[in-house]
Amino acid sequence: MTSLPQFSMKTIGFDSGNVLVVEDDNLMADLLSLYLKEAYFNCTCVSSAEQAWNLLTQSDHKFNGILLDKNLPGMSGVDLLKKIKSNKELMDLPVIMETAEVSDEAILEGLNNGAYYYLTKPVVQERLISTLKASIGDYRRHLYLKNEVKSISSIFKNCLEGHFQFQTLLDSQRLAIALANMFPEPERTISGLSELMTNAVEHGNLEIGYAKKTELLEQELLIDEIDDRLDKEEFSSRFGSIHLIKNHEKVEVTITD
């Protein structure tokens, strides 16, 4: 039997990134570029959605994330976002939108069309960097999981029912990679399955709420906090579980913590 991959959760998270900045205001573009370079990002700036689309589809540039102004001349930021999310090769790329508009409608328009996050101007440097780090980390983990699903596709392909326990993020990711192959489209399933199992570890077993997780992400301390809590007696005996039943019509999944 093929062995499950050995990896560290830290090795597939954030270390550096290539960011495409799409901003028509030269002063704002220069400021964003300065913020990113101070945080050791590589950045490429363009002033229109059309230029951005050409870079994304017709060049050798490989980006890990996009910082996109909502209100651009010509093709709008939202229209570019829709094109990115409808392109099979680009749809997983995290897009962070930024705008001076603060209405709920404006923010929801971006989020409902697939934006990873929404930043309002003036952009706060700390929030920008923490959001980019989180989004790029998520993107790299997603790509890793998709690749691993392909490499071990035979393990659970013919499994009809299974009940499994997991305790750590590493457990949950390894298990999600294998169990995704019980589904008709493993590569489309892996992200959702992995996210649900991660939530069972972080929020369920370890009681790390959304506000606390956001704070830890901004401080780059989330993984350390998870490791610390797993070592504590009150959490060390807690496990998440996943039960799957497969038939010719569907796969039923129950995740508990």
N, C-alpha and C positions, 0 to 999 in steps of 0.2 A: 504493500500500500504506500502511496505517496505521502511523505511526511508533511505536516503543516509547517509553513515558513517560520523561521526564527527572526524576529525583529524587535526593535525597541520602539515604543510609542513616540519617544523623542526624535528618533532618527527619521521618522516620516512626517514630522511636523515642520514648523517654520525654521529656516536658517537664514535665507536671503531670498530675494525675489526680483523679477523683472516686471515692472508696472508700466502700463500704457496710460498716459494722462491725456484726456480729451477735454480741452478747455480753450475757449476762444478769447478769453480775457488774458492778455499777455502778462499783466502784473500778477494775476491769480496763478497763472501757469508757472511763473518764476517762483512764486512763494511755495506752491505745492512741490515743485521740483527740489527746492531747498530743504523742505521738511523731509522729503523722501531720502535725499542723499545723506542728510544728517543721521538717518536711521539705517544707512547702508543698503538702501534699495538702489537698484538700477532703474532709471526711468527714461521713457521716450515720450516727448510731448508733441501733440498735433492739435490743430485749431479747429478741425471740423470732423463731423461723423464720417464723411466720405473718405477723408484721409485715413481715419482709424480703420474703416472697413477694408481699405486697400492693404494696409499693413497686416491686418489680421488674416486676410485670405490670399494675398498675392506676394508674400515675402517670406523670408526665412526667420523672421522675428518670432521668438517663442516667449509669450507672456504668461505670467502666473496670476495676474489680476489686472483689472481695469478701473480707473478712477474717471467717472464720466459725468460731465456737466449736463444737466437736464435741458437747459435752454441754449441750443446751438443754432447758428444760421444754417439755412438749408435743411438737411435731414436733422431732426431733433434727436436729443439724447435718448428719449423713450423709443423712437423709431429704430435707432441703432441697437438698443437693448433688445427689442423684439427680433431683429435680424440675427443677433448673436444667439439668442435662446432658441431660434428655429433652425440653427445650423448644427448638424450632428457633430461636427468636429470642434465646435466652439461652445456648445450649450452648457458645459460644466464649468466654464471659466467664470470666476466670481466677478461681478460688476458692482462697484460701490458708486452710487449716484450722489452728486452734490448740487445743491441749488440754494438760492436765496428764498425760495417759496417755503412757507412753514405750515400751510394748510394741510389738514388731514387728507384731503382729496389728492393734493399734489404728491404727498408721500406715498399714499396707497397706490397711486398710478404706477410708480416705479416698482414697489414691492410686489404688486399683483402681476407685473410683467417679468418677474424673475430677478430683480435686483437683490443682491446679498444684504445690503444695508443702505441706509440713507443718511447722509450728512448734510446739515444746513450750514450755510455761510453766515458769518465767517467761520471757516473750518478750524477747529481746535486741533493743534498738532498731536497732542497725546491721544485723543480719540481717533484721529485718522490713522496713526501708526498702529495702535492696538487693534483696530478693526481690520486693517490690511494684514497684520500678522495672523489674526484668527482666520480670515478668509483664505489666505494662501496656505495655511496649515491644513484647513479643511479640504481645499482643492487637491493638495498633494496626497493626503490620505485617501481621498476618493479615487484618484488615479491609481494609487498603490493597490487598493482593494479590487478595482476592476481588473488590473493585470493579474492579481493573484487568483481571482475567480477563473480566469482562463487557464492558468497553469495547473490547477487541481480540479478541473471540471468533472473528473470521473468518480470522485470520492463518494458523494451522496446523490448522484444523479438518479439512481434507481431505488433510493430509500423511500418507503411509503409512510413511515411514522418514526418519530424520535423524540426523546425527552432528555434535555441536557441542562447542566448547571454551569454557571460562570461566576467569577468573583472579581477579576481585575479587568481593566481595559484591554490588556493583551489577550486574556481569555476570550473576551467578547468579540474582538476583531478576528481572531483566528477562527472562532466558531461561526461567525457571520460569513466569512469567506467560504467555508465548507458548505454551510446550510443553504446559501444562496443557490447552489446547484440543484436543489430540489424544485426550483421554480422554472417555468418555461423560458424566462429571459433573465438569467443570472446577473448579467451586467447592469440591467436596469433595476434589479431588486437589491443589490448589495448595499447601496447607499442608505436606503430607507431602513433596511434590516439592521445595519450597523449603527445607525443613529438611535433606533429604538433600544438596542441593547446597551449602548453607551449611556443613554438616559437612565436605564435601570440601575447601572452601576453608580453614576454620579448623583442623580437626584433621589433615587429610591434607596439604595443600600447605604450610601455614604452621606446622604442628606445635604448635598451641596445645592442650594437653591439657585435660581436664575441670577439674582442680584449678586450673590457671593461668587458665582462662576464668572460673571462679567468683571468683577473686581480682580479676581485671580488672573484672568486672561490679560487684563491691562498691565498687571504686574509680572506677567510671564511666570506665574507660580502655580498654575492649575495642576500640572502633573506632579509637582512636589507635594501639594496639598493632598492629592489623591493617595499618593504613596504613604504619607504620614497617617492618614486616616485608616488605611488598610492595616497598618501596624498596631492600631489601638484595639484593645480587647472588645470594646463595645461594637466594633464593626467587623472584627476578624472572623466572626462566625456567620456573617451574612452572605447569602448567595442569591444571584438572579437565576431564573430558569426560563427555558423556552421549550415549548411543546409544539411540534408540527405534525399535521396529518395531511397526507396527499392522496387525492383521488383523481379520476380522469377529468373532473371539472375544475378543481381549484386546490389550493394549498391553504389550510387553516393554520394560523399562527397565534399562539398565546404566550405572552411574555409577562412574567411576574417578578417582583422583587421583594 
